[in-house]
Amino acid sequence: MKKSVLTLTVALLLSSIGMAQASIESCATKQAALEKEIRIAQQYGNSAKVNSLKKALAEVKAHCTNSSVTEDAQKKIRKLESKVSDKQRDIQETQSDLREAQAKGDMKKVEKYQRKLAEKQADLREAEAELNQARAALAALR
C-alpha cells in the first residue's frame, strides 16, 4: 500500500512538471528530468518547487526499479487495451443504430449516427495510436 501511494505521488509530481510518459521512462531518465527541473526552479528562486522536486527525486531514487517501471508500463498497456475495447464496443453499437435508422429510412437519424460513427472511429484511432506507443515504449525498456 505504501509503495503504491509513493508511486502515485511520484507520478503526480512528474506529470505536474510536464512528463506525460513518466510511467514508461527509465529510472535514470526520471532522475535526470527531475534534476533538470530542480536546476531551473533554483534559477528562478522557486524554493517551494525545488523542495517538492527534491522530495520527488528522493522517492524516485528510493523506490524506482527497472521492474517497477516495467510493471507500470504493463499496467498502462492493460488500461489502454480496455479503453480500445470499450471504444470498439461503442462503434458496434453505433453501427447497429445506424443500420436501424437506415432500415426505417429516417435520414435525420442516419446522418446523426454517421456523424457519431465518424467521431467514435477517430477516437478509436487515437486510442490505438496511444496503445501502440505504450507497447513500443515497453519493448524499448526490455
Secondary structure, DSSP 8 states (H G I E B T S, - for coil): -HHHHHHHHHHHHHHHTT-TTGGGS-HHHHHHHHHHHHHHHHHTT-HHHHHHHHHHHHHHHHH--HHHHHHHHHHHHHHHHHHHHHHHHHHHHHHHHHHHHHHHT-HHHHHHHHHHHHHHHHHHHHHHHHHHHHHHHHHHH-
